Amino acid sequence: MRVEGARPRARVFDVQRFSVHDGPGIRTTVFLSGCTLRCAWCHNPESFSGSSGRLLAPQQVLAEVLEDRDYYSTSGGGLTVSGGEPLIHREFLRSLLELAKGEGLHTCVQTAGAVPAAALLEVLEWVDLFQFDLKHMDPQRHRALTGASPEQIHQNAALLLTRGAKVEFRVPLVPGHNDDAQNLERVRVFLEAHGAAAVRLVPYQRGYLGKYQQLGLPARCAGVEPPSAAAVEAVAQRFRNQGLAVAIDA
Ligand code: SF4
């Protein structure tokens, strides 16, 4: 039996209401500070330090999330926890998800999977949907683009599927970095081998670059242009042909 005590707190650097790409329906997305990766195209560099945002308890976050509960019930939406990497706040995350499920909310966790497997297992029963990033399949390229090896990430993806979790894989499409035919084929093979059912394409966008300027950080993808609609559709078709349900972020 778990002993109830003081709830852990975590830094929340943003709360986005009325999100429509972070899981089904209308959702509130809560962004937690801190990440284990440093992706070249990261849209949330303010999360890198781990010290940005408000230090909040799960109950405080839930209270904000519940303000829009009417929208969740009419749209099939709910709570999404993102980051940064939300799974580095294991206790906080589990507590928040447990509270949300107690209120009957649908829960989604966005993760890059670069965490110990135990972190995933700790929250598994409280998560209705994982949105799980696959950034690059080649170990060397993955290290160069994110600062970490992909082995743990791929093992964790397989673990979730083995445990029966509902997983939507998110594939960022960053021209010149991970959208080549060879990498996309490796993604396809990986998804097929693990019996994945759904993939979400996340075309690169440039709207985040001002954040790097504000923070005085080098933006490694400053020169990258977004992929064309036709290029994104071609990738989508490749995955549809495989029998995957494909969603595309606007
Ligand atoms: S995993 Fe996500 S939050 Fe972390 S560095 Fe990569 S893109 Fe940014």
Boltz pocket constraint, residues with backbone or C-beta under 6 A from the ligand:
constraints:
  - pocket:
      binder: B
      contacts: [[A, 35], [A, 36], [A, 37], [A, 38], [A, 39], [A, 41], [A, 42], [A, 43], [A, 44], [A, 47], [A, 83], [A, 84], [A, 85], [A, 112]]
      max_distance: 6.0
